[in-house]
Amino acid sequence: MIFTHPLIVLPKFFLFSALIFLLPACANAPWAERVGRSLAPDPRLKDNPVAIGSPSATPSPSPSAGTKLPSPRGALPSLFTNDNLLTNPVPQPGDPDFIGPIPSVKPPPNGFVNSSGNAAATPSPSSDLSQVSPEFQTYITDLTNLGALQLPNSQRFEPNKAVTRREYARWLVAANNLIYADVPARKIRLGASTDQPAFKDVATKDPDFGAIQGLANAGLIPSALSGESGAVNFRPDAPLTREDLIAWKVPVDMRRSLPNATLDAIKESWGFQDAAKIDPKVLRAVLADYQNSDLSNIRRAFGYTTLLSPKKTVSRAEAAAVLWFFGAQGDGLSAKDALQSNQPNSQPSVQPSLPPNPIGP
């Protein structure tokens, strides 16, 4: 039991009694009113009483539509409200306030340069290849992955679109030089800006001057350099014909003098009903292509046919089929072989790897 000394209790008693007598006298003082208001209970708690220490409050009635309740004092604004996103956008990579990993983005596979040293784009071999057969899809995909099908400012290949003469010249040089990247003797040298232009309509500033001039310098296309005095214009934006498709490509395959050819020889070998419509200057290339058996350009691009239709325009898919393989029987390479040679511990085969279900004779 604890005892309190009387001398300590008496002063506290007299002080408490004095306050009781003084309060009524000060009831009308202004400061007394302020003290009273500050000590009065919050009227908002009368309707929504909350017990001290209670983990949750009694839910209030749901507000009517359109009513916006004020945020509790001290509550943080939501990071996901529209107003907050507009006034305080989420920091992006590179901003001083950005916190978090930077997502990895793969660069597009179209950052190479075309045959004349100008920026070009590789078409995406995906969206529009369903328009052609699986064989053509294989040719286009392999050449695209190799980087040979250059289309400035384009991401679609459009396989059934007619290929222009400039496009085919560009692809011919690019495909040959990429497939024979490790064989300098088989590369086609690009024309130099200091060369005298072989054609009046292909100036040195033309984006495809290097490829077109290079083909003319090598005598692979008719020009004044090869003795064709009438071939003063190249017509770069004109559609490519089937006979020009073969005439430009076969000399690159054979790399030797082409055999003499006659209409009878073409009819007997190919059986073309329209052999008489073929330009006489192209007959040698057509006959040499026949001697390449299943690897011939005509069979790969057009399949079995008794009509060459030499003046018919060539589609981009058909051009890709021709450019997928370079060389002759037992001495040639395909775009697939070139891609495999870029892999570690791999060697290109002398006999090219044919795509599935190749087009036969």
Buried (B, 14 or more C-beta within 10 A) or exposed (E): EEEEEEEEEEEEEEEEEEEEEEEEEEEEEEEEEEEEEEEEEEEEEEEEEEEEEEEEEEEEEEEEEEEEEEEEEEEEEEEEEEEEEEEEEEEEEEEEEEEEEEEEEEEEEBEBEBBBEBEBBBBBBEEBBEEBBEBBBBBBBBBBBBBBBBBEEBEBBBBEBBBBBBBBBBBBBBBBBBBBBEEEEBBBEBBEEEBEBBBEEBEBEBBBBBBBBBBBBBEBBBBBBBEBEEBEEBBBEBBBBBBBBBBBBBBBBBEEEBBEBEEEBBEEBBEBEEBEEBBEEBBBBBBBBBBBEEBBBBBBBBBEBEBBBBEBBBBBBBBBBBBBBBBBEEEBBBBBBBBBBEEEEEEBBEBBBBBEEEBEE
